[in-house]
Amino acid sequence: MDIIEDNLYGKFSISPLINELINSRPFERLKGIHQGGGIFLVNPKLTLTRHEHSIGVMLLIKLLGGTEMEQAAGLLHDISHTAFSHVIDYVFEHAGEDYHEEIYQRILNDSEIPEILSKYGYTLSELTDQDFNILEQPLPNLCADRVDYALRDLFYAGFINKEKVKDFISAISIHEGRIMVTSIAEAQWFKSKFEILNKDYFAKKEHLYANEKLTEIIKQLLAEKAITPADFEKDDTQLLKLIENTVAGKQRIEEIKKLQDFEEYTPSFNLKDRVVDPELYSGGKYFRLSEV
């Protein structure tokens, strides 16, 4: 068994399959994909990547007793995220922010991942043709993806500390195949912090500005054929270099970094609405926080 250390959850042993998937080329690419799209252009301290988040999701599933295939699904759930994450959804006007899901199967098929899975006795269809309830749930439920990105974004933005992360993780478990909370106080805490994440982080004016202005210049360069949709399958640094190789792109990126005309900026993005209502488990019964 190999050992991996996560900034939030600590040290874990991982199976040879998981270790090999982590070291695969498509997963390595996620080191260059920022979780927040272009917000690092206005706040260089926000460096959280899809790579770290994906490892976090895998470890959270492992913590909750998930199978090796469930762990693999968690690890690879964002493998098809393009450069600047959800910015491509704004470019192509995907209101559901689901472009990466549309290309998920192709990205996997065109990689060494099927061969790695086969080496350990699995098939790609086992990964792609079933729902993993620990990994993904519709709102307002909790799931490993939602819990990890919330805790991780909140931590790196300075809204919570590691001790609170540990407290919350110790208060969740799997019932009926879903993540439920065993403490009303912890469920209330997560719900309130999730609201802060949406209001003061996702919808922060500087962050909206960065991603909206980045969307505008990418749309322009696509129309001029200076970049192509295929370029989004590179990482942030590579795509940013292509953008800055154009006169207009270099100028606009500098303007974003300087927050030029920020005071006059009015956000026009319609962000995906996210509200959680955690399920609680107590005394052999489960119910929603809103029912308390």
Phi, psi and omega in degrees: 000139175266160180249137175231145180240128179251144184297330181262319190259348178094203185269142178218149168274142180233153183286161176303323178300309182298319179299318181291323177295320179299324182271005179286156182300313182296328178285323176302325180302329182295344175298336182257014179247109180290137180300322186265018180073236184264012185293340178294342178292330179256344176218088184300346180285341183272085189250012180302134183246164174297332179298308181295316179300316183295320175296320178299317178298315179301315182292324178296317177298319177298316178303324183273006175090018181292152179290170178299320179292323175296321176296318179297319178297319178296318180298321188261005188296334180253016187300334183263008177297134182272173177307140182063023174050243188282359178302325180296330176294325177287323179297313182265005175058051174266099185298331181278000180052050189233018181303318182297332178288328181293330183255005184304309183299316181296316181300318178294314182301324185272012184242181177276000184298317177304321180293321178296314179300316181299323179302329182254017172088015180246162174245158179298325181297331176295333179274323190259340188257018177218158177269137176251102189291333176290322184287310187230137174215148174290151172299147010265016182289161171270153174204167185299318179300310184293317180296315183292314183294327179293308181298319184290314178297318179297319180296310183290337177275355176086015182274336181219166177244175184295328180297320178291326175300313180298319179300315182290316181300324180288348182255011177242150178203172184261126174221136183055028178078007183235157176283124176233160182254140183261001182227126178299319181298318180290325177295318178295320179300312182295318180300316181293320179290327177295323176294319177297318179302316181288320184280315189255358179236295179300319184262012177299134188302318180297323181289318177297319179302310183301312183287327179288317179293324176295319177301317182299313183289326177294318177301318180297314183290329174294317179297325180276358182061025175284334172226165181233162176304328179297334180294340179290345179275005170274192175258179185301314183298317181294317179291321178299322178296319178297319179296313184286350174284351175259150181298311181296318181296316180299318180295316183291324178295320177297321178296320178297313181299328180271000184054044182296134180061026182295321183297328181272353186286132174241118182300138177241359179292140169255096183289151176300129182284125182231116177224132178252149174222082189304144171276140178248150177233122181205134177059033180079005180239154175233146185202164181272154178303323181295345180269354182284000000 
